[in-house]
């Protein structure tokens, strides 16, 4: 018995499906093609709403950054209300901590500079 011709098998499958449903179907991609060309696989058509969400998400990543988008998503799409509450509390704690760090930053700089000028190994310290 001869080996089956893949092209003929595909054509028979398409013809049989067309007879059953009455409309032509799109042929499935050859698995070898998909394996060798992972970036060339055509995407399914997207609805306008889905495209809008996709563009909005890309804009969020571009403007806010990945860390912020992940934080916002964890707050908004938590499975349990307690998880959402925890994420919001964590955001408040983090903002207070960052504000404290910002206010004490100039004090730390002055302290670091003073330490560098009086250090004995510093040739400019005068010792």
N, CA, C and O atoms as a GROMACS GRO file, in nm:
protein
  508
    1UNK      N    1   0.085  -0.117   0.000
    1UNK     CA    2   0.000   0.000   0.000
    1UNK      C    3   0.090   0.124   0.000
    1UNK      O    4   0.183   0.132   0.080
    2UNK      N    5   0.063   0.221  -0.087
    2UNK     CA    6   0.148   0.339  -0.093
    2UNK      C    7   0.125   0.429   0.028
    2UNK      O    8   0.019   0.427   0.091
    3UNK      N    9   0.226   0.508   0.058
    3UNK     CA   10   0.216   0.602   0.170
    3UNK      C   11   0.115   0.711   0.134
    3UNK      O   12   0.109   0.754   0.019
    4UNK      N   13   0.036   0.756   0.232
    4UNK     CA   14  -0.065   0.858   0.201
    4UNK      C   15   0.002   0.992   0.168
    4UNK      O   16   0.100   1.033   0.229
    5UNK      N   17  -0.055   1.056   0.069
    5UNK     CA   18  -0.007   1.187   0.029
    5UNK      C   19  -0.070   1.291   0.122
    5UNK      O   20  -0.192   1.304   0.125
    6UNK      N   21   0.011   1.367   0.200
    6UNK     CA   22  -0.047   1.461   0.297
    6UNK      C   23  -0.135   1.568   0.231
    6UNK      O   24  -0.236   1.609   0.288
    7UNK      N   25  -0.097   1.611   0.115
    7UNK     CA   26  -0.176   1.714   0.047
    7UNK      C   27  -0.313   1.658   0.007
    7UNK      O   28  -0.415   1.726   0.022
    8UNK      N   29  -0.315   1.537  -0.043
    8UNK     CA   30  -0.442   1.475  -0.082
    8UNK      C   31  -0.529   1.448   0.040
    8UNK      O   32  -0.651   1.465   0.034
    9UNK      N   33  -0.467   1.405   0.150
    9UNK     CA   34  -0.544   1.379   0.273
    9UNK      C   35  -0.607   1.508   0.322
    9UNK      O   36  -0.724   1.508   0.360
   10UNK      N   37  -0.532   1.618   0.322
   10UNK     CA   38  -0.586   1.747   0.366
   10UNK      C   39  -0.701   1.791   0.277
   10UNK      O   40  -0.802   1.841   0.327
   11UNK      N   41  -0.687   1.775   0.146
   11UNK     CA   42  -0.792   1.816   0.055
   11UNK      C   43  -0.919   1.733   0.076
   11UNK      O   44  -1.030   1.787   0.071
   12UNK      N   45  -0.903   1.602   0.101
   12UNK     CA   46  -1.020   1.517   0.127
   12UNK      C   47  -1.088   1.559   0.258
   12UNK      O   48  -1.211   1.560   0.266
   13UNK      N   49  -1.009   1.594   0.359
   13UNK     CA   50  -1.066   1.636   0.487
   13UNK      C   51  -1.145   1.766   0.471
   13UNK      O   52  -1.254   1.780   0.526
   14UNK      N   53  -1.089   1.859   0.396
   14UNK     CA   54  -1.158   1.986   0.372
   14UNK      C   55  -1.287   1.963   0.295
   14UNK      O   56  -1.391   2.022   0.328
   15UNK      N   57  -1.282   1.878   0.194
   15UNK     CA   58  -1.402   1.849   0.114
   15UNK      C   59  -1.510   1.782   0.199
   15UNK      O   60  -1.627   1.815   0.186
   16UNK      N   61  -1.470   1.689   0.286
   16UNK     CA   62  -1.568   1.622   0.372
   16UNK      C   63  -1.631   1.720   0.471
   16UNK      O   64  -1.751   1.713   0.496
   17UNK      N   65  -1.552   1.810   0.526
   17UNK     CA   66  -1.606   1.910   0.619
   17UNK      C   67  -1.700   2.005   0.546
   17UNK      O   68  -1.804   2.041   0.600
   18UNK      N   69  -1.664   2.045   0.425
   18UNK     CA   70  -1.748   2.135   0.348
   18UNK      C   71  -1.884   2.070   0.319
   18UNK      O   72  -1.987   2.137   0.321
   19UNK      N   73  -1.883   1.938   0.292
   19UNK     CA   74  -2.008   1.869   0.265
   19UNK      C   75  -2.096   1.865   0.390
   19UNK      O   76  -2.218   1.878   0.381
   20UNK      N   77  -2.033   1.848   0.506
   20UNK     CA   78  -2.110   1.840   0.630
   20UNK      C   79  -2.169   1.975   0.669
   20UNK      O   80  -2.287   1.982   0.705
   21UNK      N   81  -2.090   2.081   0.663
   21UNK     CA   82  -2.135   2.211   0.713
   21UNK      C   83  -2.189   2.302   0.604
   21UNK      O   84  -2.265   2.395   0.633
   22UNK      N   85  -2.152   2.278   0.482
   22UNK     CA   86  -2.199   2.361   0.373
   22UNK      C   87  -2.114   2.484   0.347
   22UNK      O   88  -2.141   2.558   0.253
   23UNK      N   89  -2.011   2.508   0.428
   23UNK     CA   90  -1.924   2.622   0.403
   23UNK      C   91  -1.778   2.577   0.411
   23UNK      O   92  -1.746   2.481   0.482
   24UNK      N   93  -1.692   2.644   0.340
   24UNK     CA   94  -1.551   2.603   0.341
   24UNK      C   95  -1.486   2.631   0.476
   24UNK      O   96  -1.517   2.730   0.542
   25UNK      N   97  -1.397   2.545   0.514
   25UNK     CA   98  -1.324   2.564   0.639
   25UNK      C   99  -1.181   2.603   0.609
   25UNK      O  100  -1.129   2.577   0.501
   26UNK      N  101  -1.120   2.667   0.706
   26UNK     CA  102  -0.979   2.699   0.689
   26UNK      C  103  -0.898   2.575   0.724
   26UNK      O  104  -0.923   2.513   0.828
   27UNK      N  105  -0.803   2.538   0.641
   27UNK     CA  106  -0.725   2.419   0.670
   27UNK      C  107  -0.636   2.440   0.792
   27UNK      O  108  -0.588   2.551   0.817
   28UNK      N  109  -0.613   2.334   0.866
   28UNK     CA  110  -0.525   2.344   0.982
   28UNK      C  111  -0.380   2.351   0.935
   28UNK      O  112  -0.345   2.299   0.828
   29UNK      N  113  -0.298   2.414   1.015
   29UNK     CA  114  -0.158   2.426   0.980
   29UNK      C  115  -0.085   2.295   1.004
   29UNK      O  116  -0.116   2.220   1.096
   30UNK      N  117   0.012   2.271   0.920
   30UNK     CA  118   0.095   2.153   0.934
   30UNK      C  119   0.176   2.165   1.062
   30UNK      O  120   0.237   2.270   1.085
   31UNK      N  121   0.180   2.063   1.148
   31UNK     CA  122   0.253   2.072   1.274
   31UNK      C  123   0.403   2.099   1.254
   31UNK      O  124   0.466   2.165   1.337
   32UNK      N  125   0.458   2.050   1.146
   32UNK     CA  126   0.600   2.074   1.120
   32UNK      C  127   0.623   2.223   1.092
   32UNK      O  128   0.720   2.282   1.138
   33UNK      N  129   0.531   2.284   1.014
   33UNK     CA  130   0.541   2.427   0.986
   33UNK      C  131   0.532   2.509   1.114
   33UNK      O  132   0.609   2.603   1.134
   34UNK      N  133   0.439   2.473   1.201
   34UNK     CA  134   0.421   2.544   1.327
   34UNK      C  135   0.546   2.532   1.413
   34UNK      O  136   0.589   2.629   1.476
   35UNK      N  137   0.606   2.412   1.417
   35UNK     CA  138   0.725   2.390   1.498
   35UNK      C  139   0.844   2.468   1.445
   35UNK      O  140   0.924   2.522   1.522
   36UNK      N  141   0.858   2.476   1.313
   36UNK     CA  142   0.973   2.544   1.254
   36UNK      C  143   0.955   2.695   1.246
   36UNK      O  144   1.054   2.768   1.237
   37UNK      N  145   0.832   2.744   1.249
   37UNK     CA  146   0.804   2.887   1.237
   37UNK      C  147   0.712   2.934   1.349
   37UNK      O  148   0.596   2.968   1.323
   38UNK      N  149   0.760   2.938   1.472
   38UNK     CA  150   0.670   2.975   1.582
   38UNK      C  151   0.619   3.118   1.572
   38UNK      O  152   0.510   3.148   1.620
   39UNK      N  153   0.696   3.208   1.511
   39UNK     CA  154   0.652   3.347   1.501
   39UNK      C  155   0.560   3.372   1.384
   39UNK      O  156   0.501   3.480   1.374
   40UNK      N  157   0.546   3.275   1.293
   40UNK     CA  158   0.466   3.296   1.173
   40UNK      C  159   0.324   3.242   1.184
   40UNK      O  160   0.248   3.247   1.087
   41UNK      N  161   0.289   3.191   1.300
   41UNK     CA  162   0.155   3.136   1.317
   41UNK      C  163   0.055   3.251   1.317
   41UNK      O  164   0.069   3.344   1.396
   42UNK      N  165  -0.045   3.245   1.231
   42UNK     CA  166  -0.141   3.357   1.226
   42UNK      C  167  -0.225   3.363   1.353
   42UNK      O  168  -0.265   3.261   1.408
   43UNK      N  169  -0.250   3.485   1.397
   43UNK     CA  170  -0.332   3.505   1.516
   43UNK      C  171  -0.479   3.500   1.478
   43UNK      O  172  -0.517   3.529   1.364
   44UNK      N  173  -0.560   3.462   1.573
   44UNK     CA  174  -0.703   3.458   1.547
   44UNK      C  175  -0.755   3.601   1.541
   44UNK      O  176  -0.695   3.690   1.601
   45UNK      N  177  -0.863   3.624   1.471
   45UNK     CA  178  -0.918   3.760   1.464
   45UNK      C  179  -0.964   3.806   1.602
   45UNK      O  180  -1.024   3.729   1.677
   46UNK      N  181  -0.937   3.930   1.635
   46UNK     CA  182  -0.974   3.986   1.764
   46UNK      C  183  -1.094   4.079   1.751
   46UNK      O  184  -1.111   4.146   1.649
   47UNK      N  185  -1.174   4.081   1.854
   47UNK     CA  186  -1.290   4.173   1.856
   47UNK      C  187  -1.239   4.314   1.885
   47UNK      O  188  -1.130   4.330   1.941
   48UNK      N  189  -1.316   4.416   1.849
   48UNK     CA  190  -1.274   4.553   1.880
   48UNK      C  191  -1.252   4.577   2.030
   48UNK      O  192  -1.161   4.650   2.068
   49UNK      N  193  -1.334   4.516   2.114
   49UNK     CA  194  -1.317   4.533   2.258
   49UNK      C  195  -1.185   4.472   2.305
   49UNK      O  196  -1.115   4.529   2.388
   50UNK      N  197  -1.153   4.355   2.250
   50UNK     CA  198  -1.028   4.289   2.288
   50UNK      C  199  -0.907   4.369   2.241
   50UNK      O  200  -0.808   4.380   2.312
   51UNK      N  201  -0.916   4.426   2.121
   51UNK     CA  202  -0.808   4.510   2.071
   51UNK      C  203  -0.792   4.636   2.157
   51UNK      O  204  -0.680   4.680   2.182
   52UNK      N  205  -0.904   4.692   2.200
   52UNK     CA  206  -0.899   4.810   2.287
   52UNK      C  207  -0.828   4.778   2.418
   52UNK      O  208  -0.744   4.855   2.463
   53UNK      N  209  -0.862   4.664   2.479
   53UNK     CA  210  -0.796   4.623   2.603
   53UNK      C  211  -0.647   4.604   2.583
   53UNK      O  212  -0.566   4.642   2.667
   54UNK      N  213  -0.611   4.545   2.470
   54UNK     CA  214  -0.471   4.518   2.439
   54UNK      C  215  -0.392   4.649   2.427
   54UNK      O  216  -0.284   4.662   2.484
   55UNK      N  217  -0.447   4.745   2.354
   55UNK     CA  218  -0.380   4.874   2.337
   55UNK      C  219  -0.371   4.947   2.471
   55UNK      O  220  -0.269   5.007   2.501
   56UNK      N  221  -0.477   4.941   2.550
   56UNK     CA  222  -0.477   5.008   2.680
   56UNK      C  223  -0.370   4.948   2.771
   56UNK      O  224  -0.300   5.021   2.841
   57UNK      N  225  -0.357   4.816   2.771
   57UNK     CA  226  -0.257   4.750   2.853
   57UNK      C  227  -0.116   4.789   2.809
   57UNK      O  228  -0.029   4.813   2.893
   58UNK      N  229  -0.093   4.795   2.678
   58UNK     CA  230   0.038   4.836   2.628
   58UNK      C  231   0.069   4.980   2.668
   58UNK      O  232   0.183   5.012   2.701
   59UNK      N  233  -0.032   5.068   2.663
   59UNK     CA  234  -0.011   5.206   2.706
   59UNK      C  235   0.022   5.213   2.854
   59UNK      O  236   0.107   5.292   2.895
   60UNK      N  237  -0.045   5.131   2.934
   60UNK     CA  238  -0.016   5.129   3.078
   60UNK      C  239   0.128   5.087   3.103
   60UNK      O  240   0.198   5.149   3.183
   61UNK      N  241   0.173   4.982   3.036
   61UNK     CA  242   0.312   4.938   3.053
   61UNK      C  243   0.410   5.046   3.009
   61UNK      O  244   0.513   5.066   3.073
   62UNK      N  245   0.378   5.117   2.901
   62UNK     CA  246   0.469   5.220   2.850
   62UNK      C  247   0.474   5.341   2.943
   62UNK      O  248   0.581   5.399   2.962
   63UNK      N  249   0.361   5.381   2.999
   63UNK     CA  250   0.359   5.503   3.080
   63UNK      C  251   0.388   5.477   3.228
   63UNK      O  252   0.459   5.556   3.291
   64UNK      N  253   0.336   5.370   3.283
   64UNK     CA  254   0.350   5.346   3.426
   64UNK      C  255   0.466   5.254   3.462
   64UNK      O  256   0.524   5.267   3.570
   65UNK      N  257   0.500   5.163   3.374
   65UNK     CA  258   0.604   5.066   3.404
   65UNK      C  259   0.543   4.935   3.452
   65UNK      O  260   0.429   4.930   3.498
   66UNK      N  261   0.621   4.830   3.441
   66UNK     CA  262   0.572   4.695   3.471
   66UNK      C  263   0.535   4.679   3.618
   66UNK      O  264   0.433   4.618   3.648
   67UNK      N  265   0.616   4.731   3.709
   67UNK     CA  266   0.588   4.712   3.852
   67UNK      C  267   0.455   4.774   3.893
   67UNK      O  268   0.379   4.713   3.968
   68UNK      N  269   0.428   4.893   3.844
   68UNK     CA  270   0.303   4.960   3.880
   68UNK      C  271   0.183   4.888   3.821
   68UNK      O  272   0.081   4.873   3.887
   69UNK      N  273   0.195   4.843   3.696
   69UNK     CA  274   0.084   4.773   3.632
   69UNK      C  275   0.053   4.644   3.707
   69UNK      O  276  -0.063   4.609   3.727
   70UNK      N  277   0.156   4.573   3.748
   70UNK     CA  278   0.135   4.448   3.824
   70UNK      C  279   0.068   4.478   3.957
   70UNK      O  280  -0.023   4.406   3.998
   71UNK      N  281   0.113   4.583   4.025
   71UNK     CA  282   0.051   4.621   4.153
   71UNK      C  283  -0.097   4.656   4.134
   71UNK      O  284  -0.182   4.612   4.211
   72UNK      N  285  -0.126   4.737   4.033
   72UNK     CA  286  -0.265   4.775   4.008
   72UNK      C  287  -0.351   4.654   3.973
   72UNK      O  288  -0.465   4.643   4.018
   73UNK      N  289  -0.296   4.564   3.894
   73UNK     CA  290  -0.371   4.445   3.856
   73UNK      C  291  -0.398   4.358   3.978
   73UNK      O  292  -0.507   4.302   3.992
   74UNK      N  293  -0.300   4.345   4.066
   74UNK     CA  294  -0.320   4.261   4.185
   74UNK      C  295  -0.426   4.320   4.276
   74UNK      O  296  -0.497   4.247   4.346
   75UNK      N  297  -0.439   4.454   4.276
   75UNK     CA  298  -0.544   4.516   4.356
   75UNK      C  299  -0.681   4.498   4.292
   75UNK      O  300  -0.778   4.468   4.362
   76UNK      N  301  -0.689   4.516   4.163
   76UNK     CA  302  -0.818   4.519   4.096
   76UNK      C  303  -0.876   4.381   4.066
   76UNK      O  304  -0.997   4.364   4.063
   77UNK      N  305  -0.790   4.285   4.044
   77UNK     CA  306  -0.838   4.155   3.999
   77UNK      C  307  -0.806   4.042   4.098
   77UNK      O  308  -0.780   3.929   4.058
   78UNK      N  309  -0.810   4.074   4.226
   78UNK     CA  310  -0.784   3.971   4.326
   78UNK      C  311  -0.902   3.875   4.333
   78UNK      O  312  -1.017   3.915   4.314
   79UNK      N  313  -0.872   3.750   4.359
   79UNK     CA  314  -0.980   3.649   4.365
   79UNK      C  315  -1.062   3.660   4.492
   79UNK      O  316  -1.181   3.631   4.494
   80UNK      N  317  -0.995   3.703   4.599
   80UNK     CA  318  -1.067   3.715   4.725
   80UNK      C  319  -1.061   3.859   4.773
   80UNK      O  320  -0.962   3.928   4.750
   81UNK      N  321  -1.166   3.907   4.838
   81UNK     CA  322  -1.165   4.045   4.887
   81UNK      C  323  -1.052   4.073   4.986
   81UNK      O  324  -1.001   4.185   4.991
   82UNK      N  325  -1.013   3.972   5.064
   82UNK     CA  326  -0.906   3.994   5.160
   82UNK      C  327  -0.773   4.019   5.089
   82UNK      O  328  -0.690   4.097   5.137
   83UNK      N  329  -0.752   3.955   4.976
   83UNK     CA  330  -0.630   3.977   4.900
   83UNK      C  331  -0.627   4.118   4.845
   83UNK      O  332  -0.523   4.184   4.845
   84UNK      N  333  -0.741   4.165   4.798
   84UNK     CA  334  -0.749   4.303   4.747
   84UNK      C  335  -0.722   4.402   4.859
   84UNK      O  336  -0.650   4.500   4.840
   85UNK      N  337  -0.780   4.379   4.975
   85UNK     CA  338  -0.758   4.468   5.089
   85UNK      C  339  -0.610   4.468   5.129
   85UNK      O  340  -0.554   4.573   5.159
   86UNK      N  341  -0.549   4.352   5.129
   86UNK     CA  342  -0.406   4.342   5.163
   86UNK      C  343  -0.322   4.422   5.064
   86UNK      O  344  -0.228   4.492   5.105
   87UNK      N  345  -0.353   4.413   4.935
   87UNK     CA  346  -0.276   4.486   4.834
   87UNK      C  347  -0.291   4.636   4.853
   87UNK      O  348  -0.194   4.710   4.836
   88UNK      N  349  -0.410   4.682   4.887
   88UNK     CA  350  -0.431   4.826   4.908
   88UNK      C  351  -0.356   4.874   5.032
   88UNK      O  352  -0.294   4.980   5.030
   89UNK      N  353  -0.362   4.797   5.139
   89UNK     CA  354  -0.288   4.832   5.261
   89UNK      C  355  -0.139   4.835   5.232
   89UNK      O  356  -0.068   4.924   5.280
   90UNK      N  357  -0.092   4.740   5.156
   90UNK     CA  358   0.050   4.734   5.120
   90UNK      C  359   0.090   4.858   5.040
   90UNK      O  360   0.200   4.911   5.058
   91UNK      N  361   0.003   4.903   4.952
   91UNK     CA  362   0.032   5.022   4.872
   91UNK      C  363   0.046   5.144   4.963
   91UNK      O  364   0.137   5.225   4.944
   92UNK      N  365  -0.043   5.157   5.061
   92UNK     CA  366  -0.036   5.271   5.153
   92UNK      C  367   0.094   5.266   5.233
   92UNK      O  368   0.163   5.368   5.246
   93UNK      N  369   0.128   5.150   5.287
   93UNK     CA  370   0.253   5.136   5.363
   93UNK      C  371   0.374   5.171   5.277
   93UNK      O  372   0.466   5.238   5.322
   94UNK      N  373   0.372   5.125   5.155
   94UNK     CA  374   0.484   5.149   5.065
   94UNK      C  375   0.496   5.298   5.033
   94UNK      O  376   0.607   5.351   5.027
   95UNK      N  377   0.384   5.365   5.011
   95UNK     CA  378   0.390   5.507   4.980
   95UNK      C  379   0.443   5.587   5.098
   95UNK      O  380   0.519   5.682   5.078
   96UNK      N  381   0.405   5.550   5.221
   96UNK     CA  382   0.459   5.618   5.339
   96UNK      C  383   0.609   5.594   5.351
   96UNK      O  384   0.685   5.686   5.382
   97UNK      N  385   0.652   5.472   5.328
   97UNK     CA  386   0.794   5.440   5.337
   97UNK      C  387   0.874   5.517   5.232
   97UNK      O  388   0.981   5.570   5.263
   98UNK      N  389   0.823   5.525   5.110
   98UNK     CA  390   0.893   5.599   5.004
   98UNK      C  391   0.896   5.748   5.034
   98UNK      O  392   0.996   5.814   5.006
   99UNK      N  393   0.788   5.802   5.090
   99UNK     CA  394   0.786   5.944   5.125
   99UNK      C  395   0.889   5.973   5.234
   99UNK      O  396   0.959   6.074   5.227
  100UNK      N  397   0.900   5.884   5.334
  100UNK     CA  398   1.001   5.902   5.438
  100UNK      C  399   1.141   5.895   5.380
  100UNK      O  400   1.229   5.972   5.420
  101UNK      N  401   1.163   5.805   5.287
  101UNK     CA  402   1.294   5.794   5.224
  101UNK      C  403   1.327   5.921   5.145
  101UNK      O  404   1.441   5.966   5.146
  102UNK      N  405   1.228   5.978   5.077
  102UNK     CA  406   1.251   6.100   5.001
  102UNK      C  407   1.287   6.217   5.092
  102UNK      O  408   1.376   6.295   5.060
  103UNK      N  409   1.218   6.229   5.205
  103UNK     CA  410   1.245   6.342   5.294
  103UNK      C  411   1.380   6.329   5.362
  103UNK      O  412   1.446   6.429   5.389
  104UNK      N  413   1.421   6.207   5.392
  104UNK     CA  414   1.549   6.189   5.461
  104UNK      C  415   1.667   6.175   5.364
  104UNK      O  416   1.781   6.159   5.408
  105UNK      N  417   1.642   6.179   5.235
  105UNK     CA  418   1.749   6.160   5.137
  105UNK      C  419   1.854   6.271   5.146
  105UNK      O  420   1.973   6.242   5.144
  106UNK      N  421   1.811   6.396   5.157
  106UNK     CA  422   1.908   6.507   5.163
  106UNK      C  423   1.988   6.500   5.292
  106UNK      O  424   2.107   6.532   5.292
  107UNK      N  425   1.925   6.460   5.401
  107UNK     CA  426   1.998   6.446   5.528
  107UNK      C  427   2.105   6.338   5.516
  107UNK      O  428   2.216   6.355   5.566
  108UNK      N  429   2.070   6.229   5.453
  108UNK     CA  430   2.168   6.120   5.436
  108UNK      C  431   2.284   6.165   5.349
  108UNK      O  432   2.398   6.128   5.376
  109UNK      N  433   2.256   6.243   5.245
  109UNK     CA  434   2.364   6.291   5.157
  109UNK      C  435   2.461   6.378   5.235
  109UNK      O  436   2.583   6.364   5.222
  110UNK      N  437   2.408   6.470   5.316
  110UNK     CA  438   2.496   6.556   5.394
  110UNK      C  439   2.578   6.476   5.494
  110UNK      O  440   2.696   6.505   5.514
  111UNK      N  441   2.518   6.376   5.555
  111UNK     CA  442   2.590   6.291   5.650
  111UNK      C  443   2.699   6.214   5.578
  111UNK      O  444   2.810   6.202   5.630
  112UNK      N  445   2.668   6.160   5.459
  112UNK     CA  446   2.769   6.085   5.383
  112UNK      C  447   2.884   6.174   5.342
  112UNK      O  448   3.000   6.133   5.349
  113UNK      N  449   2.854   6.296   5.301
  113UNK     CA  450   2.962   6.388   5.261
  113UNK      C  451   3.049   6.424   5.379
  113UNK      O  452   3.171   6.431   5.367
  114UNK      N  453   2.987   6.447   5.494
  114UNK     CA  454   3.064   6.481   5.614
  114UNK      C  455   3.153   6.365   5.654
  114UNK      O  456   3.267   6.385   5.695
  115UNK      N  457   3.102   6.243   5.643
  115UNK     CA  458   3.183   6.126   5.677
  115UNK      C  459   3.301   6.111   5.583
  115UNK      O  460   3.409   6.071   5.626
  116UNK      N  461   3.283   6.143   5.457
  116UNK     CA  462   3.391   6.128   5.359
  116UNK      C  463   3.502   6.230   5.380
  116UNK      O  464   3.619   6.200   5.358
  117UNK      N  465   3.467   6.350   5.423
  117UNK     CA  466   3.569   6.454   5.439
  117UNK      C  467   3.650   6.436   5.566
  117UNK      O  468   3.763   6.483   5.572
  118UNK      N  469   3.597   6.370   5.669
  118UNK     CA  470   3.671   6.353   5.794
  118UNK      C  471   3.734   6.216   5.807
  118UNK      O  472   3.795   6.188   5.909
  119UNK      N  473   3.720   6.133   5.708
  119UNK     CA  474   3.776   5.997   5.715
  119UNK      C  475   3.928   6.003   5.706
  119UNK      O  476   3.980   6.074   5.620
  120UNK      N  477   4.003   5.930   5.793
  120UNK     CA  478   4.149   5.938   5.794
  120UNK      C  479   4.216   5.894   5.665
  120UNK      O  480   4.326   5.939   5.634
  121UNK      N  481   4.153   5.806   5.588
  121UNK     CA  482   4.217   5.759   5.465
  121UNK      C  483   4.197   5.856   5.350
  121UNK      O  484   4.253   5.836   5.242
  122UNK      N  485   4.118   5.959   5.371
  122UNK     CA  486   4.091   6.057   5.266
  122UNK      C  487   4.207   6.158   5.263
  122UNK      O  488   4.234   6.221   5.365
  123UNK      N  489   4.276   6.174   5.150
  123UNK     CA  490   4.390   6.267   5.146
  123UNK      C  491   4.347   6.412   5.161
  123UNK      O  492   4.430   6.496   5.200
  124UNK      N  493   4.220   6.446   5.132
  124UNK     CA  494   4.175   6.584   5.145
  124UNK      C  495   4.125   6.617   5.286
  124UNK      O  496   4.085   6.730   5.312
  125UNK      N  497   4.127   6.521   5.378
  125UNK     CA  498   4.068   6.544   5.510
  125UNK      C  499   4.158   6.628   5.600
  125UNK      O  500   4.114   6.673   5.706
  126UNK      N  501   4.281   6.650   5.561
  126UNK     CA  502   4.369   6.736   5.640
  126UNK      C  503   4.443   6.662   5.748
  126UNK      O  504   4.509   6.728   5.828
  127UNK      N  505   4.440   6.532   5.759
  127UNK     CA  506   4.511   6.461   5.865
  127UNK      C  507   4.641   6.404   5.815
  127UNK      O  508   4.714   6.340   5.891
   0.00000   0.00000   0.00000
